[in-house]
Amino acid sequence: VIDDSIFSILRRVAKDTGKGYYQEIIRLIAKEPTGCTVQTLCKKLCLTATPIRKKLGVLKQLEVLDSTGIKKGEKGRPDEYWRLTPSFANIWTKSGIGD
């Protein structure tokens, strides 16, 4: 049985080991109700699109993130907005890692 003390230890381990760009990407996306585009993440993290897209792909495979394409005009590719999956958003909120 996991009680509050064990959960507190697990939360601390997750915070200490989960640092880096993955956690920053999740934190930024969690703050935006409509989601974030790759361009927004590039500006906020000072990275180019290629490493961000790779990290987003990993997080999508882990079912942490999902994306939605939103067409802004008649021409061109739709903008892709990345959001937390509902199940992970619930875990993220309860864990306190994003605080």
Secondary structure as UniProt FT lines:
FT   HELIX           4..17
FT   HELIX           21..31
FT   TURN            33..34
FT   HELIX           38..45
FT   HELIX           49..61
FT   TURN            62..63
FT   STRAND          65..70
FT   STRAND          79..84
FT   HELIX           86..95
FT   TURN            97..98
//
